[in-house]
Amino acid sequence: MEYFLSEEQKTIKGLARRVAEERVLPVRAELDETEEFPWAIMKELADADMFRVFIPEEYEGLGGGCLELCLVVEELSRVCGAIAVCYAVNALGCFTLIDFGSEEQRRKYLPDVASGKRLTAFALTEPTAGSDAANIKTTAEKVDGGYVLNGTKQYITNGGEAEIYTVIALTDKNRGVRGASAIIVEKGAEGFSFGKKEKKMGIRATATRELIFRNCFVPEENLIGKAGLGFIMAMKLFDRSRPGIGAQALGIAQGALEAAVDYTRQRIQFGQPLISLPVVQDILGDMATQVEAARALVYAAARTVDSGAKNVTEVSAMAKVFASDVAMKVTTDAVQVCGGAGYMKDYPIEKMMRDAKITQIYEGSNQVLRNAIAIELRKRKARTE
Ligand SMILES: Cc1cc2nc3c(=O)[nH]c(=O)nc-3n(C[C@H](O)[C@H](O)[C@H](O)COP(=O)(O)OP(=O)(O)OC[C@H]3O[C@@H](n4cnc5c(N)ncnc54)[C@H](O)[C@@H]3O)c2cc1C
């Protein structure tokens, strides 16, 4: 299919594919096994200017948009869904800063993110606030010259490895979520520590940790935008970042499809390659069609975000929901057509199936996002009545 990518977009995609195939492929199984954070790969991605892709040009970036980010994430995920997340979450960690931060904050942090010198993370989820994200309890009490944070964030990607954290905390707990604000906390701040590193089903090379704040002071200049707008900023951030999860899912599904085609071409049963069997062809045909449909929706959603459209909640959620369901289905089918080999760790397909699962859960579970899509449908209908 032709997606009419610009020459620059093709170059970015090609570069990401090269890093994925030359650097990620040889180590993906080992990193999955050891659960080690892929610092060497982060360095390779930095050297290839991949972190610059989502940073505006004024701050030493390439000024790419959602589509450029999706192209990189898709290519990395095609080889390893975990490495892709370690990279992509940096965009999540600094989009709030890019959209709402002061000029001083942007100059202070973004060039270091662009060069890959410092990684970032985004912290909203808490033990009491998963799908019910508005139920956060972490507080940031206003004191002379800054804020004092207390509370625990849970399941934070790049936790412990990143140096710059965008944390959503209540600066006015009496106002509930309307009193939430976005605050930058740097690794090393007194009173800021990390809890246990989670052991996971998939994306095992990513670090998922608790962030613990105990009387952690941050200076006033670390507040992003206006106090009280933190939750709105977080929701806007997800509208912009969900196509990226769609791209992660899409890449994983593409990788599984290619692996399944390779295997079924060379596996001989009943005197012929498996791929000659009509039932296998049916499955592969469906897989390929679903992957292409996911790509079309993810790219369309990314382009809608980049167009500056006012409300992208619906299309962004659709791309994430559809592509992640496709990834789960396609990776499961890939294991099936490869039989016992697909189930074994000697082949990459079982890892792809494990990695695919998270795409249906994070940045809004697919159930919650289907609700969000339905709410948008209802609002649109109401507007026309
Ligand atoms: C590996 C990993 C990395 C993550 N990284 C980050 C990160 O970097 N930053 C961050 O802030 N968070 C992160 N998260 C948190 C993630 O966004 C949440 O896990 C997710 O939003 C779901 O919340 P929960 O796990 O508490 O599930 P719950 O909210 O407990 O939901 C459990 C189940 O109930 C369903 N459910 C809940 N409410 C509803 C409803 N109203 N309608 C229908 N179904 C419902 C859900 O769909 C789900 O199937 C990460 C999570 C994981 C697992």
The ligand as an SDF file (V2000), in Angstrom:
LIG
                    3D

 53 58  0  0  0  0  0  0  0  0999 V2000
    3.9630   -2.3880   31.7730 C   0  0  0  0  0  0  0  0  0  0  0  0
    3.1880   -1.1720   32.1630 C   0  0  0  0  0  0  0  0  0  0  0  0
    3.7310    0.0940   31.9420 C   0  0  0  0  0  0  0  0  0  0  0  0
    3.0210    1.2290   32.3180 C   0  0  0  0  0  0  0  0  0  0  0  0
    3.6090    2.4660   32.1650 N   0  0  0  0  0  0  0  0  0  0  0  0
    2.9880    3.5540   32.6970 C   0  0  0  0  0  0  0  0  0  0  0  0
    3.6450    4.8380   32.7010 C   0  0  0  0  0  0  0  0  0  0  0  0
    4.7620    4.9990   32.1750 O   0  0  0  0  0  0  0  0  0  0  0  0
    3.0170    5.8810   33.3050 N   0  0  0  0  0  0  0  0  0  0  0  0
    1.7930    5.7660   33.8910 C   0  0  0  0  0  0  0  0  0  0  0  0
    1.2840    6.7490   34.4280 O   0  0  0  0  0  0  0  0  0  0  0  0
    1.1420    4.5590   33.8890 N   0  0  0  0  0  0  0  0  0  0  0  0
    1.7130    3.4610   33.3140 C   0  0  0  0  0  0  0  0  0  0  0  0
    1.0710    2.2440   33.3310 N   0  0  0  0  0  0  0  0  0  0  0  0
   -0.2590    2.1370   33.9200 C   0  0  0  0  0  0  0  0  0  0  0  0
   -1.3550    1.7980   32.9100 C   0  0  0  0  0  0  0  0  0  0  0  0
   -1.7100    2.9050   32.1560 O   0  0  0  0  0  0  0  0  0  0  0  0
   -2.5290    1.1870   33.7060 C   0  0  0  0  0  0  0  0  0  0  0  0
   -2.0990   -0.0950   34.1010 O   0  0  0  0  0  0  0  0  0  0  0  0
   -3.7970    1.1110   32.9020 C   0  0  0  0  0  0  0  0  0  0  0  0
   -4.3370    2.3810   32.7070 O   0  0  0  0  0  0  0  0  0  0  0  0
   -4.8640    0.2190   33.5750 C   0  0  0  0  0  0  0  0  0  0  0  0
   -4.9750    0.5010   34.9270 O   0  0  0  0  0  0  0  0  0  0  0  0
   -4.9080   -0.6950   36.0050 P   0  0  0  0  0  0  0  0  0  0  0  0
   -3.7180   -1.5260   35.6780 O   0  0  0  0  0  0  0  0  0  0  0  0
   -4.9820   -0.1150   37.3540 O   0  0  0  0  0  0  0  0  0  0  0  0
   -6.1810   -1.5790   35.7180 O   0  0  0  0  0  0  0  0  0  0  0  0
   -7.6380   -1.3950   36.3800 P   0  0  0  0  0  0  0  0  0  0  0  0
   -8.0600    0.0090   36.2750 O   0  0  0  0  0  0  0  0  0  0  0  0
   -7.6540   -2.0380   37.7110 O   0  0  0  0  0  0  0  0  0  0  0  0
   -8.5300   -2.2360   35.3630 O   0  0  0  0  0  0  0  0  0  0  0  0
   -8.5820   -3.6650   35.3790 C   0  0  0  0  0  0  0  0  0  0  0  0
   -9.5440   -4.1250   34.2820 C   0  0  0  0  0  0  0  0  0  0  0  0
  -10.8420   -3.5420   34.5050 O   0  0  0  0  0  0  0  0  0  0  0  0
  -11.2640   -2.8690   33.3310 C   0  0  0  0  0  0  0  0  0  0  0  0
  -11.9710   -1.6370   33.7030 N   0  0  0  0  0  0  0  0  0  0  0  0
  -11.6230   -0.7350   34.6670 C   0  0  0  0  0  0  0  0  0  0  0  0
  -12.5100    0.2820   34.6870 N   0  0  0  0  0  0  0  0  0  0  0  0
  -13.3870    0.0620   33.6880 C   0  0  0  0  0  0  0  0  0  0  0  0
  -14.5240    0.7590   33.1750 C   0  0  0  0  0  0  0  0  0  0  0  0
  -14.9220    1.9220   33.6910 N   0  0  0  0  0  0  0  0  0  0  0  0
  -15.1960    0.2220   32.1440 N   0  0  0  0  0  0  0  0  0  0  0  0
  -14.8130   -0.9670   31.5960 C   0  0  0  0  0  0  0  0  0  0  0  0
  -13.7600   -1.6860   32.0350 N   0  0  0  0  0  0  0  0  0  0  0  0
  -13.0520   -1.1740   33.0620 C   0  0  0  0  0  0  0  0  0  0  0  0
   -9.9900   -2.5190   32.5780 C   0  0  0  0  0  0  0  0  0  0  0  0
  -10.2450   -2.4180   31.1940 O   0  0  0  0  0  0  0  0  0  0  0  0
   -9.1070   -3.7030   32.8900 C   0  0  0  0  0  0  0  0  0  0  0  0
   -9.4040   -4.7410   31.9670 O   0  0  0  0  0  0  0  0  0  0  0  0
    1.7350    1.0980   32.9100 C   0  0  0  0  0  0  0  0  0  0  0  0
    1.1980   -0.1690   33.0970 C   0  0  0  0  0  0  0  0  0  0  0  0
    1.8990   -1.2930   32.7490 C   0  0  0  0  0  0  0  0  0  0  0  0
    1.2790   -2.6420   33.0040 C   0  0  0  0  0  0  0  0  0  0  0  0
  1  2  1  0
  2  3  1  0
  2 52  2  0
  3  4  2  0
  4  5  1  0
  4 50  1  0
  5  6  2  0
  6  7  1  0
  6 13  1  0
  7  8  2  0
  7  9  1  0
  9 10  1  0
 10 11  2  0
 10 12  1  0
 12 13  2  0
 13 14  1  0
 14 15  1  0
 14 50  1  0
 15 16  1  0
 16 17  1  0
 16 18  1  0
 18 19  1  0
 18 20  1  0
 20 21  1  0
 20 22  1  0
 22 23  1  0
 23 24  1  0
 24 25  2  0
 24 26  1  0
 24 27  1  0
 27 28  1  0
 28 29  2  0
 28 30  1  0
 28 31  1  0
 31 32  1  0
 32 33  1  0
 33 34  1  0
 33 48  1  0
 34 35  1  0
 35 36  1  0
 35 46  1  0
 36 37  1  0
 36 45  1  0
 37 38  2  0
 38 39  1  0
 39 40  1  0
 39 45  2  0
 40 41  1  0
 40 42  2  0
 42 43  1  0
 43 44  2  0
 44 45  1  0
 46 47  1  0
 46 48  1  0
 48 49  1  0
 50 51  2  0
 51 52  1  0
 52 53  1  0
M  END
$$$$
